Amino acid sequence: KKQIVLAIGNDKQFKQLCFVLKLASLPKNEKFSSNTMRVKNRTALFEIIKKEIKKHDSESIMKQFIEKDVPAGKIKSVKEVLNNKQLNSMKLEEKDQFNEKSTRIKSAIFNINT
């Protein structure tokens, strides 16, 4: 099982999330009708969403989220991130004083000149 992070920031995204999870009536509920109300009722909303997401495997639910423009992502382990071929150009491999290989992702904030 994989954890998923949601980044719902507006009513349209929330409606799309509810569509995917077959919770069409949820946006009409006064407790969840606006972002302010969703934040205020976060604990109750979390339980409802968690229950529905658990009915799916992470691959299928992520595919549906992507198709409906729901901002979400699977949380990956460090190993999964480092093995992602799309990040090969960002990998920085070094050896320490004990000749042990270390791999990390180059920072986007700092310019690394080697």
C-alpha atoms as one frame of an Amber mdcrd trajectory, in Angstrom:
protein
   0.000   0.000   0.000   1.147   3.501  -0.823   0.258   6.756   0.866  -1.204
   9.523  -1.256  -0.984  13.243  -0.640  -3.786  15.506  -1.838  -3.299  19.200
  -2.614  -6.877  20.360  -3.077  -6.817  24.149  -3.172 -10.154  25.214  -4.617
 -13.784  24.191  -5.049 -13.319  22.855  -8.591 -10.549  20.505  -7.464 -12.647
  19.386  -4.497 -15.596  18.614  -6.786 -13.312  16.576  -9.058 -11.943  14.675
  -6.046 -15.502  13.922  -4.927 -16.439  12.822  -8.455 -13.569  10.313  -8.553
 -14.437   9.010  -5.076 -18.156   8.842  -5.900 -18.965  11.380  -3.200 -20.977
  13.729  -5.429 -23.160  14.978  -2.580 -20.211  16.015  -0.398 -19.611  19.463
  -1.997 -23.288  20.262  -1.381 -22.915  19.556   2.334 -22.645  22.905   4.144
 -19.737  21.594   6.247 -17.679  21.071   3.071 -19.156  23.665   0.681 -16.119
  25.986   0.675 -12.427  25.736   1.358 -12.899  27.662   4.605 -15.553  25.192
   5.757 -13.444  22.195   4.688 -10.526  23.474   6.745 -12.835  24.068   9.714
 -14.215  20.512   9.387 -10.935  18.911   8.323 -11.062  15.965  10.733 -14.509
  14.804   9.605 -13.625  15.345   5.945 -10.386  13.401   6.325 -12.238  10.380
   7.707 -14.747  10.399   4.840 -12.074  10.721   2.153  -9.764   8.169   3.784
 -12.560   5.595   3.902 -13.237   5.998   0.177  -9.598   6.075  -0.918  -8.915
   2.829   0.950 -11.319   1.078  -1.422  -8.805   1.568  -4.258  -5.230   0.569
  -4.950  -2.851   3.498  -5.319  -2.169   2.949  -9.037  -5.815   2.978 -10.100
  -6.828   5.903  -7.907  -3.833   7.964  -9.052  -4.731   7.270 -12.675  -8.246
   8.577 -12.030  -6.922  11.621 -10.170  -4.616  12.468 -13.085  -7.440  12.050
 -15.622  -9.671  14.429 -13.627  -6.939  16.963 -12.768  -7.050  16.225  -9.048
  -3.750  17.450  -7.561  -2.385  14.370  -5.828   0.745  12.290  -5.663   2.017
   9.018  -4.285   4.524   9.334  -1.495   7.648   7.474  -2.575  10.518   6.044
  -0.605  14.001   7.499  -1.075  14.962   4.343  -2.977  11.997   4.759  -5.348
  12.932   8.383  -5.981  16.579   7.577  -6.632  15.628   4.745  -9.011  13.373
   6.995 -11.096  14.969   7.215 -14.552  13.482  10.690 -15.090  15.756  12.001
 -12.328  19.007  10.601 -13.743  20.164  14.053 -14.870  19.598  15.389 -11.351
  21.505  12.641  -9.522  24.744  13.488  -7.817  26.852  10.466  -6.934  29.867
  10.926  -4.690  32.228   8.829  -2.622  32.942   9.701   0.983  36.265   9.440
   2.850  35.633   5.700   3.314  35.084   5.230  -0.434  31.358   4.565   0.154
  29.118   5.674  -2.695  26.450   8.233  -1.828  23.618   9.278  -4.126  21.458
  12.351  -3.736  19.372  14.668  -5.857  20.928  17.975  -6.859  19.243  20.889
  -5.162  17.076  23.146  -7.277  17.751  26.042  -4.920  21.534  26.072  -5.035
  23.794  25.954  -8.047  26.331  23.165  -7.564  29.578  23.774  -9.403  31.906
  20.778  -9.419
